[in-house]
């Protein structure tokens, strides 16, 4: 058996990258159509709340990827890093502070902000369904 020396040549890594890319595109589509739909059916403040929550979701996704990469890199190098784990945990406090600030200032309604934050979950569900369907059709062809 030969091992793949370059991780980018590993088909599982490419699949993970395409899944993440697809996840980001689905989040963008949900954010765009959700914002326009809310603006059309509700009002601009609610649409801005949804947009703000969606933008926070993108920042959160980036932050998760960066800190988890750092955590796992440190674990494999020197057995772990408490600072990297602390940075990963601090994002909860930062997100809580941002949401609390939005709630206190009442710049936008808080409910659409939460729905905007949920676009990541909606995109993950979409990705799961996509993977199930594509796996089903791959097995049908075999």
N, C-alpha and C positions, 0 to 999 in steps of 0.2 A: 504494500500500500504506500502510495506517495502522499505526503502532506502538501497542502498548498502553502507556499512560503509567503505569498503576497495576499493579505486579507481581502484586497479589492478584487482579486480573481476568484474568491470563494463565492459560489452561487448563492449561499445563504446570506452572505453580507450584502450582495447586490439586491436580493429580495427584500432585506430589511431596509435598505436605502430607498428602494422604489416604494415600499409601504409608507415610509416616513414622508417621502415626496408627495405621494397620493394623499396622505393624511393632511398635509399642509394645503394642497389644492382644494380638497373637500372643505376644509375650514374656511378658505377664502371664498368659495362659492356660497357656503351657508351664511357667512358674514355679509357678503354683498347682497344676496337675495333677501336675507332676513332684514337687513337694514332698509332696503327699498320697500319691502312688503310692509314693515311696521310703519314706515313713513307714509305709505299710501293709505293703509287701513287705520292707523292711529294718528300720531302727530310726530313732529320733528324731535321733541324732547325725548320721547320713548325711543325713537330711532337712534338718536345720539347716545342714549343709555346703552342700547344693544351694541352699537358700534364700539363704545368705550369698553364694555365688557369683553367683546371679541378681541380688541387690541390687547387687553390685559391677558387674555387666553394665549395669544401669540407670544407675548413676553414670557409668560409662564412656561410655555412649551420650550422656548429657547433656553430659559433658565434651567429647566429640568434636564435637558440634554447636556448642557455645559457642565452642570454640577455633577450629574451622575457619571459623565465621562471622566471627570476629574477624580471622583471618589473611586471608581473602579480602576483607574490608572494607578492611583496611589496604593490601592489594596494589592495589586499585582506587583508593584515595585517594592514596597517596603512594609507590607503587612497591614496597611490601613492608615488613615489620616483623620484625626478627629476634627481638624479644621475644615476639611472638605465636607464632612458629614454635617458639621454645624452650618456651613454655608447653604447646604441643601435644605436644612430645616428652617433656616431664617427666611426662606421665601414665603413660608406660611405666615410669618409675622408681617412681612412686607405686604403681601396680598391683603391680609386682614386690615392693616393700617390704611391701605388705599381704599378698600371697600368702606371702611368706617368713615374715612374722609368724605367719600361721595355721599354716604348716608347723612352725615352731619351737615354738609353744605347744601344738600338738596339741589345740586346743579342739574342732575338728571335723576329720573325715578330709579330706585334701587332694583326693582323687579326686572326691568329689561337688562340691567347690568348683569344680574345673575344668569339670565338666559344667554347673554353674550358670552359669559364665562363658560357656559355649558356647550359651546360649539365644539370644543375638544371632545367631549363625551359623544356628541352626535356624530362627529367624524370617525371616532373609534368604532362606533356601532356600524356605520357605513362600511368601514374597512373590514370589520369582521364578517359582515354579510357578503362583501365582495370576495373575500378569501374563501368562504364556504362555497359560494357559487362557482368560483374558478376551480377549486379543488374537485368539486362534483363533476364538472365538465372535463377536467383532465383525466379523471378516472373513467369516465364514459368512453373517452377516445382510446384508452388502453385495452 
